[in-house]
Amino acid sequence: MTPRWTGLTIDCADPERLAQFWSLLLHRPRSTEMAGEGWASVGSRHDGVPRLTFQRVPEPKLGKVRLHLDVTVPDLDAARSEIERLGGRWTGERHDYDEGSVLIMQDPGGNEFCIVSYKDNTT
């Protein structure tokens, strides 16, 4: 048996809104997998890239999430503008490393994620 990572489920208040945001940002289609009342998905567990599933929960997000996505982009400023146009926001936090630069962003549900631009421009 070889384990394989097939997806990530994100608890949230509005699964449809977050699925729409992530679908547009990542250029991945919405999926009917794990769809239904209180659920929405982006991508498929069969397409080689982990599926994102959004599950409605009653409690609000409290504090910083302990797990976040890193999204590689060729241009931080252009990606930031696109994320803001889609309803996300920049936290104001930026980190510059030998490897590249990172902006800490939030999706419309307040979940943190990073956009990363590597100096070698490879993804």
C-alpha positions in Angstrom: 0.0 0.0 0.0 1.3 3.4 -1.0 -0.5 6.4 0.5 -1.3 9.2 -1.9 -2.4 12.7 -1.0 -5.7 13.4 -2.9 -7.2 16.5 -1.3 -7.5 19.1 1.4 -10.8 20.0 3.1 -11.2 23.5 4.4 -13.8 24.3 7.1 -15.6 27.6 6.3 -18.9 29.5 6.5 -19.5 29.8 2.8 -18.3 26.8 0.7 -19.7 28.1 -2.6 -17.9 31.5 -2.3 -14.6 29.9 -1.4 -14.9 27.3 -4.2 -15.5 30.0 -6.7 -12.5 32.1 -5.5 -10.1 29.1 -5.6 -11.4 27.8 -8.9 -10.8 31.2 -10.6 -7.5 31.8 -8.8 -6.0 28.3 -9.6 -7.7 28.0 -13.0 -9.2 24.6 -11.9 -12.8 23.6 -12.6 -15.4 23.2 -10.0 -16.3 19.6 -9.3 -19.4 17.7 -8.4 -17.2 15.5 -6.1 -18.2 16.2 -2.5 -20.9 18.6 -3.7 -24.2 19.0 -1.9 -25.7 20.9 1.0 -22.8 22.6 2.8 -20.1 21.3 0.5 -18.2 22.5 -2.6 -15.2 21.2 -4.5 -12.5 22.4 -6.9 -10.7 19.8 -9.0 -10.9 16.1 -8.8 -9.2 13.5 -6.7 -8.5 11.7 -10.0 -6.7 14.6 -11.9 -3.2 14.3 -10.3 -3.5 17.5 -8.3 -5.1 17.4 -4.8 -8.8 18.4 -4.8 -9.8 21.3 -2.6 -13.1 20.7 -0.7 -14.9 23.3 1.3 -17.1 22.2 4.2 -19.6 24.5 5.9 -19.1 24.6 9.7 -21.1 26.6 12.2 -18.2 28.1 14.2 -16.3 31.1 13.0 -12.6 31.0 12.2 -10.6 31.9 15.2 -6.9 32.8 15.0 -4.3 31.8 12.5 -4.8 28.6 10.5 -2.1 26.0 11.2 -2.0 24.7 7.6 -1.9 26.9 4.5 -1.5 26.6 0.8 1.6 28.0 -1.1 0.7 29.2 -4.6 3.6 29.8 -7.0 3.1 32.9 -9.2 5.4 34.6 -11.7 4.6 38.1 -10.6 3.7 38.9 -7.0 2.1 42.3 -7.8 -0.1 40.9 -10.6 -1.1 38.0 -8.4 -2.0 40.2 -5.5 -4.1 42.4 -7.8 -6.0 39.3 -9.1 -6.5 37.9 -5.6 -7.9 41.2 -4.4 -10.2 41.4 -7.5 -11.5 38.0 -6.7 -12.3 39.0 -3.1 -9.2 38.1 -1.2 -6.8 40.4 0.5 -3.1 41.0 1.3 -2.3 41.0 5.1 0.5 43.5 4.6 3.1 40.8 5.4 5.9 40.1 2.9 9.0 38.0 3.4 12.1 38.0 1.2 14.3 34.9 1.2 17.3 33.7 -0.8 14.9 31.4 -2.7 12.3 34.1 -3.5 9.6 36.3 -2.1 6.3 35.6 -0.3 3.2 37.6 0.3 0.8 36.4 3.0 -2.8 36.6 1.6 -6.3 35.7 2.8 -9.1 34.2 0.9 -12.6 35.7 1.2 -13.1 33.4 4.3 -10.1 34.8 6.1 -7.9 31.7 5.5 -4.3 32.6 5.1 -2.3 31.4 2.1 1.0 32.4 0.5 1.8 33.6 -3.0 5.4 32.8 -3.8 7.7 34.0 -6.6 10.9 32.0 -6.8 14.0 33.8 -8.1 14.7 30.9 -10.5 11.2 31.3 -12.0 10.5 27.6 -11.8 7.3 26.2 -10.4 
